Amino acid sequence: MGDITVLVVDDESRMRKLIKDFLIQKGYSILEAEDGEEALKIFEENQNKINLILLDVMMPKLDGWSVLRQIRQNSKVPIIMLTARGEEQDELFGFELGVDEYISKPFSPKILVARVEAILKRTNPEGKKIKDYGGIVIDSEGRTVSVDGKEIDMSLREYELLKYLLDNENIALSRDKILNNVWNYDYYGDSRTIDSHIKKIRHKLGKKGKYIETIRGIGYKFEVK
């Protein structure tokens, strides 16, 4: 579950640690913010990989409602609001702004984890379709690739080869293995066709083409450096 990332936003470090410890036990990756301004900055930098936000209401610099409004201008990421208030009016206000769930403090961490799992299962049943690899964003549902926000044009084979490298990030892949998995076993051509496609992909990725490393005598490896 390490590919599921939760942003925990709370000005109390003990609360963040409590939530973080329970979520890490379940295999989630965690990002943290101690105030609203930091939350927006982190979200902007990582929005393609954040699956859910746990957002406190009362915080310095920028409160949770303000953060919620700004995020909802261009994102439907699931958000659970955390608040010390338990008034019905606050809950109604939160739902009007686009809150997915509402939990009042103090709460049981186990109940919080259960709520997180339920929302992720409901909103993302098949896993995340868009992933960010160091600025290279791949949308497996739309079959598109973008670099630093700009979509790049790729042939189907180039897309499939890049996706295979990304899916096996940090793993050295032999040319034979790449042929078998991208071109399938019915391909009997020269493995140098891989080198030709890699060259084109690197060119299209620009500066990020360096993430595709040539492993001498073996093949290739994708690694964000």
N, C-alpha and C positions, 0 to 999 in steps of 0.2 A: 504493500500500500504506500510505499515511499514516493510514488509518483503523484500522490494526493497531497496538496499543500494547503495548510490552514494559516491564515493571518490572525494572530491574537493581539488585540488592541486594548490595553488597560494601563492606567497610570500607576497602578500598584504592582510593584515587582513581584511580591509574594503571590498575588493572584495569577500573574502571567506564568510564574514557575509552576504553580499548582496545575493549571490547565495544560501547560506544555508537557509536564511529566506524564499526565494521564493519556494525552493524545499520542505522545511518542511511544508509549507502551503498546498502542494499537497500530503502530507503524506509519503514522502520518509525519510528513515533513512540516516544520513549524517556522514561520516568520513572526517577528515581534515588533511592536511599536508601543511607545509609552505615552504618546499624545496624538491628537488628531492630525496635526500637521505632518508628523513623521509617518502616520498611517497612510495618508494620501500619497506621500512621496514613495513609500515602499510599494503601494498598490500600483502606482503608475509605472514603476520599474519592473514589476513582476506580474502584471495583470493576466498575462497569457498562461501563467502556471498556477495562479491562486484559485483553488476550488471552492473555498468558503472563508467567510470572515466572522470572527467572534469580536463584537464591537461594544465596548463600554460606553455608557451615556455621558456620565460626568467626568470630564477630563480637562486639563489645562490647555491653553492656546486655542483649541478647536474642539467643541463637544461632539458627541457621537451623532447627534441629529444632523449637524453641519456636514460631517464626514459622509453620512448616509446619503444626504441630498446630492453631494458632488459625485459620489460613485454611481448613483442611480441615473445620472445624466447620460452615461454611455455604457453601463454594465448591468447585467442581470445576475451577477455572482450572488449565490445564497449568502444572506447575512443574518446572524443571530445576535440580537441586542442583549447586552448584560447590564442590568441596572439595580440599584439598591431600592428603587421605588417599586411599589407593587400596585399602584393605582390603575384602575381600569382605563382612565382617560389617557394615561401615558401609553398603554398598550394599543389603544385605538389609534393614537397619533402615529405610533410606530408602523402599524400595518398600513396606514394611509400613505406613508412615505416609501413603502416597499420592503418592510422587514419580513423575513420568512418565518422567523421564530422569535420568541420573547421569553427570556429567563430572568427571574428576579433573584438577587442576592439576598441571603446566602443560599447556595444551591449545592446539591450533591454532585461531585465531579463525575460519578458514574452515570447519573442522569444526564448530565451535560454531554458526555461522550455518546450516550444512546441517542440523544437528539441530533447530534452531529452526524452520526452514522445513518439515521433515518432520513435526514435531509439530503445527504449525499446520494443515498440510494434512490431517492425520489427524483432528484434533479440531474443526476449523472449516472444512470443505471449501467451504462456500458463502458464507463471509464472516460477519461478526458480525451477529446478528439483533437484539441489544439495543444501543441507542446512547443516550448521555447528552448532552443539549444544555443545559448550564448548569442542571442540576437537573430538566429535562424529559426523562424517560426514555421512549423509545418501543420497544416490542417488536413488530417487524414480523411475527414468526411468530404470536404470540398476539393481534396487533392490539389491544394495550392501550397506554394512556398513563398515566404517573404523574408527579406533581409533588412533589418532595422526599419521595419514598417513598410518597405517597398516590395510589392509582389514582383517576382521574377518569372519569366516564361521558361517552361521546361517541357521537354518531350515526356511521354509516358514512361519510357525506359529510364530516362534521367531521374525522373521523380522516384520511381521504384528503387533505383540504385541508391539514391540519397537517403530515402526512408529506411532502407535496409541497414545502411551504415549508422544512421541515427538510432534506430531501434537497438543496435548492438554497440552503443557508445562505449568507448574505452576498451573494446575487444578487438584484437588483431584478427582480421578475416583473410583467409587465403583466397586466391583468385578462383580456385575450384569451388570453394564454398559459395562465393558470390555468384558464380555462374549457375550453380545448382539451385540457389534460392531466388535469384532475380530473373535469370534467363530460363530457369527450369531445366530438368534433366534431358529434355529433348533437344537441347542446343549442342551442336557439334562443331561450332566455329572455333576460331582462334581466341585464346583468352586475352590477347592484346586488345580486343574490342573493349574490355573493361578499362584499360588504360586510356583509351580514346574518350570514353564517356566520362571518366574521372577528370580528365583535362578540361572538358567542356563545362562540367559542373563547377570545378574550381574557378574557372573564369567567370561564370555567372554569379558565384557567391562573392566575388570581389575579394576584399581583404580577409573575409572569413573563410575563404577557400583553403587557408593554411590549416584549418581544423582537420582537414582530410590529410592524414599523414601516410606517406609511403613506408611500408615496413619491408626493408630489403630482403629479398629472397622468399617473401611470404605473400604480401598483398597490401591491404590498406587498413587503416584504423581511423575512426572519427573521435577526436578528443578536443574539447574546448580548452584553450590555453590562455 
